[in-house]
Structure formats: structure tokens, C-alpha cells
Amino acid sequence: MKTILCFGDSNTYGLNPRDKSRFDYNTRWTGILEQKLLQYGFRVAEEGLCGRTTVFPDELRTNRRGVDVLPFLLETHSPVEYVVLMLGTNDCKTRFQATPYIIGNGIKQLVKQIRNAGNAKILVVSPIHLAHGVGENGFDPEFNEDSVLLSKQLKQEFYEISQSENCLFLAASDWSAPSEADREHMDETGHHALAEAVFNVLYNDFKK
């Protein structure tokens, strides 16, 4: 059985936008993906964490820097055939004052760590967009409208990185959108759509 490591944030963890619980295995895009891949000899290692960034330390939540833990996880799940890398949303928080270029450099560091750890193929996934009003009262004050714009700029940045780093690429925003419930996380429909999209990219690659 070959391993696909899915490394991401709360949308990989499967946060339910309605009540902040966790979607069950059959609803999370990672769980759906595994069910589709088992017949081809693949298992999915789910490694999503709420609040995870690429490289930014979060003074409000510890242990959230992706670069601090990815090498350990690659070793834990070794050997890894594919890494599906979907981060960037939390980098759009206002206090980080990031740009697409800076967030992209964080993705590049993670790609380098994967390459240093072995021969896994990499699927870079630019995240879904944040929705208008995500920073309003009752939603998530760590974001504002600048964050929304920044999230929309990551698709092109991540695509260019994927081209230069010889990675597979998928824009989650082409398939899924944030729920109206919190303007930030996918609902059940979004998880199913993303699972289908990721599966198609991986299937087309390993069937070459």
C-alpha cells in the first residue's frame, strides 16, 4: 500500500463551518479521496491542523508553522509516494502582513523539505478563497477584506511555483468555495468536489 500525505490546515482537517466540530471520515475530502484510491493501492495520511501556516509563527496559537513539523511527518509516514500540499489561507491573516510572493516563498520552503526527504511527487493546491465579509463581527476578525484579495492572488502565485518546481498543481478555488456559514471553510459539498478534483489529478499522474 502506497502513501499519499495530505498536509494542510483546517480545510484539510475537516472543520465544520456550522459548529466548529470535525466532519467525519466519510465527509472530509481526505477520507473521500482515500476511498477512491484504495482500489489502486494507495492510502491517505491525513495531516490537517487548524491554524497551520507555511512559515509564520502565530503568537496566539503554538505549533502552527508548517516548516517546523513537515520533516517529522514525512519521516513518520515514510515512504511517501505523493504529498498534497494545501496551505496559505492562514498566511492571509492581517497580522502577518504577507504578500503573495512571501506566502509563495513559504510554499517553496515546504517543497524543498519534501524533496530533501525523498522522492515523493508533489501536488501543490492553492486554497479556496476567503469570502467577502469574513472579518465582520460574528465571523473571523483575524481576516479583513485585504485578506480576501490576498487569498485570491495565491492561485497564480502557486501555479507559477508549481511550474518552476516541477510540481503538479490544482486550484481548490476552481472547485470549492467557503460556506456561507463562516465564509472561510468548505461545507460537505465543497469537500466532495475537492476530493474529486484531487483524485483526478493524482489518477491522471500515476496512470501515465
Secondary structure as UniProt FT lines:
FT   STRAND          2..8
FT   HELIX           10..13
FT   TURN            17..19
FT   TURN            25..27
FT   HELIX           29..37
FT   HELIX           38..40
FT   STRAND          42..48
FT   TURN            50..51
FT   TURN            59..60
FT   HELIX           66..76
FT   STRAND          82..86
FT   HELIX           90..92
FT   HELIX           94..96
FT   HELIX           100..117
FT   STRAND          121..126
FT   TURN            132..135
FT   TURN            137..138
FT   TURN            141..142
FT   HELIX           145..165
FT   STRAND          168..171
FT   HELIX           172..174
FT   TURN            180..182
FT   HELIX           188..206
//
